Structure formats: structure tokens, C-alpha cells
Amino acid sequence: MKEAFLKIVKDQQLRSKIIFVLLMFVVFRLLAAIPVPGVDVMKLQAFFAQNQLFGLINVFTGSAMNNMSLVMLGLGPFITATIIMQLFTMLSPKLKALYQEEGERGRQKFNQYARLITFPLALLQGFGMFSLLKSQGIILPSVNTLTMVTMLITVAAGATFLMWIGELITEKGIGNGVSLLIFAGIVSRLPAGVQQAIINYSPAQLMNYALFLLVGLVVIAGVVIGTEGERKLAVSYAKRIRGNRIYGGVSTFLPIKVNQGGMIPIIFALSVMLFPSMTANFFINSKIQWLAHLATFMSGLVQNQLLYGIVYFILVILFTFFYTAVTFDPHAIAENLQAQGGFIPGIRPGANTVKYLEYILYRIVLVGALFLGVIAVIPVIMQGVTGNTNFTIGGTAILIVVAVVLETYKQIKAQVIMRDYAL
């Protein structure tokens, strides 16, 4: 580690990339500290403190939402646009070919489509959020329509600008820019969390603190194992003679990760749980009595911690299987193996290989889905055990932080090794 660190410090190109990423972090945090006008800050913070679902969404934006900053929407619109485009690959063969078969150029064009629909989605998401906050009395009554439109365009532009910063980090820095910005937002909450824990400390809460640290270490270890875990399927290639040369005859493996979906299933589940709650808040004050009662009931479901945890857990599992079905196609893999002269030892090529891959895949995905589900509801479990909202482990946040750190470390290590070979 010491030698690797010294190599990073001495290498000007690698050092410049890391400094660039840190500068982009500073820009992001400055934007997150500039609030839009016309908001009752005290009511806003109380709203996020009482609503666990919106509090979790606030984590993804790095606390940029609970002070209504210029980048309050975070990278949500861009992530949503990417998810929508990936879903469209199931409906459009052309998009599927563009994303999976046309290489890097096809993926760049695919990502460009996602960028184009980010701003309209940001406008839609911002309108829904402002409408919800207005119904809660958080947006001041003095804000007129023109000011509201200006605020809406501002936060949509902030989300688009944040997307651009993420793309710059990916292009000129190290690691995935979108993941690193989410990572920076989550880590930025750490000093305030430690300060709050110190202020609220009392000897009576010693066991809660000990339990918090113990569960935190277990969660970190579990996230590392779940993120890095994979099943390696042995693959052999038949020998082929072309002219005077012999190709193939080697053995390799096909990796199937335990956590195939990454963070996408959790984001899907959050979106599905957020939509009914936001929609219901629009009709709470409706003059139609049955509609107002239904809206009150739907809004109160999120406040029921037990029901919230159960629904959240089930949705994460379902979306893990769904997203895996979108991104991992056993039929395409079996066809590619057969076309390249590869086969899984003991399994006949073709339909038998497809069945075998599906059998292995869904067994592994079940473990990964349960892992993600438990990680997602850990805050609910901790709150139920301790009875204190100040001692909740953000399993989702830890999952993101650990995954980003591991991926960035691998990329830095690869850069160091590449320079060693060059020398």
C-alpha cells in the first residue's frame, strides 16, 4: 500500500486525475450549499426527518434535497433516464443491438439518448417535488407562478449540470463519475452524523452505540463479500486448425456475480414506493371525501415502519430478478459460446447450455436478491431494535460507499500496474 501510494504521488498524470476528481467534489458541494429561495427551511427539515422514504432519497443527493439546493434532484433524473433506456431494450430490438452488440460506439450513442431525456425528466420530477412541498406548506405562500417556474428550471438545470460533471469525472478522472458523486454526497453527511452522535451521547445509550458499531462492521463485511462474490463457470474451447496454426484448446471461466443488479433494484424499489406517496399528497385536501380518505391512507402507509419494511424488501427482490433478466441473457451467452467453439464441460451446447445457465443464474440471483433486500431494510430493523431513529445503519449508503471504494481502488491499481509495465 505504501509503495502504491508513493507511485500515485510521483506519477503526474495519475495525480492530476485524482486532483481533478477532488475539485469536482468541491464544485458539487458548493452547489449543494446554495438553496433556492421561497422555502420554509424549518418545515422542510422536519418533513425529511419524519418521512423515512424521503430521508433515504435525501441520502442519494448528499443532503442537497433537505435544504432545497440548486442540485436538490441530484443524479436521480439521469439515473432514471438510464433505467428507462435499459427497459426499452426489452421492447426495441434496435436499442438492444445498439446496447449489447455494437460495442463501445453503440453504448456511447445509447448513453447520449439517456442524456437527452434527462432534462425533461428533471422538469417532471421537480414539478412533482415542488407540488408535494407546496401541499405540505413548506413552500412559502408568497411564491408566485413565475417564481415557481424559475425555481423549476433552475433545479432541472442543476441536475443536468451535475450529470455533466459526472461525465467529466468519468472522462478525465478515475472511476465512474456518477457513482463517485453519489459517494461524495453520502460521505459529506458523515461529519454531521458524528457530531450529532457525540451531542446526544449519554451512558444509558452505551449499548445502542456498541450495537451500532457492531452492526456497522457486519454490514461492511457483508457488502464486501456480496459485491465481490461470484460463481465461476468453467468454459473450454475446442481446438481449431486454420492453415498452419492451431487456435483454442484453452480453458477459462464465465463469472456470474452474486449481486448482478448493483444498486439498480434498490433505486427501482424506491421509485415505486415514492410514486404512490407523492401522488397521494396531491389529493389529501381534495373536496371529494372518499378521495381525500384514500389519499390519507396511502400517505400513511409509508409511516407504518413494519409495512414499509416488508413492501420494500419484497420490491427489492422482485426488481433484482427483473433487472437480471434484462441485463443477463443466457440465450445470447450460449449462442456466443457456441459460435466461438466454447462449451461448459459436461453440458451440451445449445438448449442444454441455456437451461444450465438459467439454473445456475437464478440460484445465485436469489442469494443476491436476499442480500440486497436485507441491506435495504437494515435502517428499519435497527430502528425497531433500538427504538431510536438516531441509531439506524444506512445499509444502502454503505453498499454504495463500499462498492465505489472497491471499484475506484481497482482502477487506481490497474493504472499503477500499467505504468509499471510501461517502465
ABEGO torsion letter per residue (X at the ends): XAAAAAAAAABAAAAAAAAAAAAAAAAAAAAAABBBBGBBAAAAAAAAAABAAAAAAAAAAGGAAAAGBAAAAEAAAAAAAAAAAAAAAAABAAAAAAAAAAEAAAAAAAAAAAAAAAAAAAAAAAAAAAAAAAAAGABBAABBAAAAAAAAAAAAAAAAAAAAAAAAAAAABBEBAAAAAAAAAAAAAAAAAAAAAAAABBAAAAAAAAAAAAAAAAAAAAAAAAAABBBBBBBBBBBBBBEABBBEGBBBBBBBBABAAEAAAAAAAAAAAAAAAAAAAAAAABABAAAAAAAAAAAAAAABAAAAAAAAAAAAAAAAAAAAAAABBAAAAAAAAAAAGBBBBGBBBEAAAAAAAAAAAAAAAAAAAAAAAAAAAAAAAAAAAAGBAABBBBAAAAAAAAAAAAAAAAAAAAAAAAAAAAX
